[in-house]
């Protein structure tokens, strides 16, 4: 409720109230939005393989030069492929995965950050690939 809604009076909850939200203590955690995730079967020298592409954008935070980022591609059947990537504030990731085939789909992708202590943190939601 704003002051105009209650006859000009201030709301009961103020900055001095014990129920006020804590103030942030630093930068917002990084968050990435993935769009236009696409896979395409291709014929390579050793048979069929899968090409993957996804557009990304940091919607909060910024890429850190000290961070390790991983692009994960998870098939419905088989092992998740994890590819080390360097990220800018926005861009497109593309790769060929020789161990995946169209019948291994559908596929999902996401971006992880691997912290210095080895902990993994997902920076994006699980995104289905078309």
VOBA-353176 format. One record per residue (C-alpha): x, y, z. Coordinates in steps of 0.001 Angstrom, whole numbers, padded with zeros to 6 digits, always signed. Layout:
% VOBA-353176
XYZ;...
This chain:
% VOBA-353176
+000000+000000+000000;+001347+003443-000797;+000764+006673+001134;-001996+007818-001287;-004083+004692-000552;-004440+005363+003186;-005200+009068+003419;-001580+010173+003227;-000442+008106+006207;+002786+006126+005950;+002435+002333+005918;+002781+000646+009318;+005944-001190+008205;+008873+001215+007907;+012602+000919+007364;+013006+000806+011165;+010568-002082+011520;+011924-005465+012609;+010093-007071+009657;+011938-005125+006952;+013922-007138+004426;+017675-007400+004946;+019827-005219+002763;+021847-006956+000056;+025487-007533+000977;+027141-007449-002436;+026484-007944-006101;+023524-009996-007260;+024379-013594-008123;+025004-014192-011803;+022047-015519-013784;+021993-016504-017467;+019023-016803-019799;+019292-019353-022614;+017304-018971-025833;+017189-020510-029298;+018628-023847-028224;+018873-025960-031380;+020272-029373-032293;+020903-030730-035773;+022050-034164-036904;+025038-034010-039237;+027061-036549-041140;+030725-036584-040184;+033681-038724-041250;+032751-041338-038604;+028980-041294-039104;+026159-039231-037657;+026879-036670-034934;+024959-033856-033305;+025496-030131-033676;+024250-027914-030824;+023779-024153-030599;+022324-021874-027923;+022188-018122-027409;+022882-016835-023895;+022719-013550-022001;+023651-012614-018448;+020412-011157-017056;+022015-010435-013675;+025634-010266-012651;+028521-010399-015092;+030905-013068-016328;+033959-013390-014110;+037377-013903-015715;+038314-016050-012689;+035277-018347-012984;+035132-021668-014796;+031970-022071-016873;+030587-025317-018268;+027933-025799-020947;+026076-029027-020149;+024188-030980-022831;+022015-033771-021438;+020479-036392-023726;+017431-038435-022717;+019619-041519-023281;+023325-041540-022446;+025859-039408-020612;+025719-035634-020171;+028415-033857-022174;+030098-030969-020315;+032094-028451-022325;+034312-025765-020795;+033362-022376-022241;+034392-018759-021849;+031458-016397-021597;+030916-012753-022492;+027893-010744-021308;+026009-012327-024220;+026735-014550-027178;+026181-017870-028924;+027672-021237-028013;+028128-023892-030721;+029619-027375-030628;+029674-030787-032311;+029207-033872-030128;+030390-037038-031858;+028995-039374-029175;+025366-038205-029502;+022826-039197-032143;+019281-037971-032893;+017802-041050-031209;+019516-040034-027933;+017195-037012-027672;+015354-035041-026644;+018161-032890-025261;+018379-030258-022513;+021126-027691-021903;+022231-025444-019046;+025243-023395-017899;+027135-024183-014684;+029756-022244-012792;+032404-024308-011029;+033630-022387-008016;+037160-022403-006629;+036110-024857-003894;+034788-027270-006565;+031117-026541-005849;+028863-026373-008914;+026169-023741-009315;+023629-023652-012153;+023517-020171-013671;+020637-020984-016026;+017480-023021-016021;+017338-026390-017739;+016437-025472-021332;+014948-027913-023855;+016651-028095-027248;+014561-027948-030441;
